[in-house]
Amino acid sequence: MKSQDAQSDHNGLNKKSMDKNITLNNKPQIITDLYMKKYIFIILIGIIFHCVYMFSIFDIYFKSPIVHGMKSYNFDFFNNNILLNNNNITKQTTTQTNQFAKRLVFIVGDGLRADKFFEIVKEEDKMVGEEKYQLRKSLNTTLSIPPIYEGKYGLNRMETVAPFLRKKIETEASFGISHTRVPTESRPCHVAMIAGFYEDVSAVTTGWKENPVEFDSVFNQSKFVLQIGSPDVVNLFKAQHINTFHYPPEMEDFGSSDIGFLDRWVFDKFEYLLTHNETIKELLKQDKTIIFLHLLGIDTSGHAYRMGKGYYDSIRYVDNGVQKVYELISKFYNYDNETAFIFTADHGMSSRGSHGDGNPECTRTPLVCWGKGFRPFYEGKGEILSDGSFPSLKTEEKYVSSNWFIEPKYRKDIKQADMATLMSAVLGLSFPLNNVGTLPLAYLNMNERFRTINLFINARQVIEQFIVKQNMKQNQTLLLFRSYMSEKQINELEMEIKVLIEKESYIEAQEKIYELINIGLKGLNYFMTYDWPQLMSTVVIGYLFWMVYLLVFCLRHYTDIGLSLKSDGNSYKILSVAIPITLMLNIYLYLQNDPWHYHIYIIFPIYFFSYIANHIQLIFNFLKQNFSFTRDITSAFLTLLVLEVMVYGYYSRDIFSVCFIIIGVAPTLLGMSFKYRFGWLTTCIIMSLFTLLPPDYGSDMRLVIGGSLVFCGCQFLWRYIKPPKKDNTIYQSILFYFQLALVLVACAITVHTDLSLAKKQGLPNWNRIAAWVLSISSLFLPFFASNFYQIRAQSILSAFATPLVFLSINYEVLFYSGILVTFLYWIRHEKKKRKEDNNFVVGRLSSIEFSTALLFIFLFNMSFFGTGNLATISSFELSSVYRFISIFSPFTMTALLLIKLAIPLLAVTVTFVVIVRITGTPPFGSFLLVLSLCDIMTINFFFLVSDVGSWLEIGNSISRFAIGNAMIIILLLLFTFAQLYIRNVKVATKQD
């Protein structure tokens, strides 16, 4: 039996069929006409569903690549026990262990760009040293060393910012560029150099500061490590045999005028330990020792001075310090020539003084290796790894020759993770168990057998990870396991390599070893993404069923056909199928030892599908009566197209400008009257300009003043051109002009406050009090306005304008004025659209509600991006809160910035609720339509989540997906707040 409310809705339908121009029912159309429990239930289900599914990306994209349980191999064990197991292979002379270096000095110049390190400076105004540099042609000739540069030596006044390291490059070192991966930040880059694998993306959940899981490193395999430097870096690697010294964190002052004070602390501390600390001195006499010096000075200078003289001064200071360390080490070990040296950088520095992204200025770092175990530059095959920085390889070679005065054939580039293998091979250590780098043979000294065996150890260690990971996944998978390559095939390839090594066919053996390494790396990636198809399909099905679930709910409760039919009566049949399927799937996941939240992922789609299946007859009847293939497919395509365009807007806000132009022209094509057509088109053209303006704007009070005046002018014109037909009393007029006066007063106070702050006079106390009082009090004024929709809407928009003026520093108020005019035309358009639609019935949903919801989503996103972009959420200009508070208070400032962000969004929501209210459209049904369309964008953001790139890029991709999932909560809060303002608003009549 139908409810009485439903029957009254049918009476309204009959009356409308007799008279299309019926006056809309004045009874508030809030969600009290159906059972409140159903609305609360569907909201709770939606919130829980989105919260759970929001965390699905951490099970898919951000799982740790690290595995445990591998065997470790070093040169001696591998050479004596692995290669000689075959009785048919005779034992040959092997390289002795005394060819390994006894110790390694590993020095990292944080933030050092490769080009700034290698370049030869010719302009005197850029030179930082007192002595000018000359290429060492005579020295090279005396030592029978080929010149590092074979061009003309006509330039006498040249300089290198690192003369000591340049001398090593020209005589005994191997050098090249170490290519880093994004994010180009200290933590992931040091992990890559020392542990041999790239950023553990699961660290995104710990803020990139901690190591969420244990991993192996070169330091772990050594006997003793002495590390000195920044606490953010040296504390990443901890063990009983690692002695760590770092300066206090507060010393990292980016504004300090002393560019060398951090590095001076490191060099002085090292000298003191080497000369005065007897315990350290004894520990350093062990073999397989590593000394790690982290130098942050170049990085701080890059942030402070960009690529100015201060940056070059820091490089020169580090070079002098490295020379001092070299001399101290040589003297301490009595010049035994048993020390290997590596100088490099974790990441570079952009010309803007920043790093983190994939800019080649940030990903290209210098690498200089000399001492025991390393070849000089003229031995070994050099290789330039192209990273797209230059149009062609020849162009880059020409640049190296003309700017670095280095023959390109001597440059030996590596990938940053390869450095861990190089350190292990030089010291004779076991390779880090989690390493994914490839040993750069061009750097390694000794004979071909030595190099080939070390490369084989490298391959075996990578393959070991792959085998462990494959076995783990095989043991975990109950059905249809898909292996990448069997152990038998791998063993056959390894045996082939062993035979080639004992036959001294080293070049052929190396080719096979590289093939083996590639198999291991591809296999590791294969199992990293092994569960993606199942998890992704489950998540996508969940979102799709949720959207259909909402649409069926609306069809059931907000259409005549839905109110005339109950459910199909198949509840017990559906439950008898759904419950066993749910139990079987959960048992399957339990037996596979899958995480507990995997069980929740499958429960939601089953529940949504059960609800849909229970109303299958209703869906069939509705489609039978209303479905038109051409019309509905076209509408669905256009809806998806608009939503996809808005998804693109999250990456390039310029697209919203194009959208505004299109919707500005569309009503013209549909025959809108000229008076409104011209105004709408003009408004859309003006609004399209805002998303073309830069989001990182500075302060300009002229635009704030202009915006305040324009807002008051727009409000006045709205009231003058279309005066309200009801309640236009003197009291309402006084309230209207009083609110506009508050906006102008807020503008005057804001200007005065900025002038006071500019003069270093601080925030005037009366201005601060006035800002708080006026902003808060203005929010209560709409409750004193008339219940007529136009008067109330103008009052609400004026109320929001006052705090927005106080929080504005540029064109924010101008943008707010533009959306005010847009709302005026939007309201008129929606009213006219429903009057002309013969299928529209008060209290029911119709197909036109999709276009209204779609336009709301567009204006909602436009309000979000109109004065910024996604990155500006975390990088607001703090000067916008100085009108309220000048003393640093993170919680208060954050709250004010969020209010500034929310005001345009709340204005759009209030306008949408006003439209729903005055047209008699069910508010909750409209809310559900908006949610269902928003989740189409959420599915896009799910696939666009990135686990590679800079921290900003990764963070933004997560933020987009999080915003899509949080939309149900955001809209619920905004709709609730909007309902407070318009709950008793009177609806329009035909004459209005």
Secondary structure, DSSP 8 states (H G I E B T S, - for coil): ---HHHHHHHHHHHHHHH-TT-----S--STTSS-HHHHHHHHHHHHHHHHHHHTHHHHHTS------------HHHIIIIITT--TTS-------GGGS-SEEEEEEETT--HHHHH--B--GGG--SSS-B---HHHHHHTT---S--S-----SBB-S-HHHHHHHHHT-EEEEEE--SS-SHHHHHHHHHHSS---GGGGGGTTSS-SS----HHHHSSEEEEEE-HHHHTTS--TTEEEEE--GGG--TT-S-TTHHHHHHHHHHHHHHHH-HHHHHHTTSSSEEEEEEE-HHHHHHHHHTTSHHHHHHHHHHHHHHHHHHHHHHHHTTT-S-EEEEEE-S----TTS--SS--HHHHEEEEEEEETTB--TTSS--B----SSSSSHHHHHHHHHHHH---GGGBB-EETTHHHHHHHHHHT----TT------GGGB-S-HHHHHHHHHHHHHHHHHHHHHHHHHHHHH--S----SS-HHHHHHHHHHHHHHHHTT-HHHHHHHHHHHHHHHHHHHHHHHTTTHHHHHHHHHHHHHHHHHHHHHHHHHHSSHHHHH----S-HHHHHHHHHHHHHHHHHHHHHTT--HHHHHHHHHHHHHHHHHHHTHHHHHHHHHHH--HHHHHHHHHHHHHHHHHHHHHTT-TTHHHHHHHHHHHHHHHTT--HHHHHHHHHHHHHHHTGGGS-SS----HHHHHHHHHHHHHHHHHHHHHS--SS---HHHHHHHHHHHHHHHHHHHHHHHHHHHHHTT----HHHHHHHHHHHHHHTTGGGGS-SBHHHHHHHHHHHHHHHHHHH-SSSHHHHHHHHHHHHHHHHHHHHHHHHH-TT--TTS--THHHHHHHHHHHHHHHHHHTT--GGGGSS--GGGGTTT--S--HHHHHHHHHHHHHHHHHHHHHHHHHHHHHHT--HHHHHHHHHHHHHHHHHHHHHT--SSS-HHHHHHHHHHHHHHHHHHHHHHHHHHHHHHHHTT-B---TT-
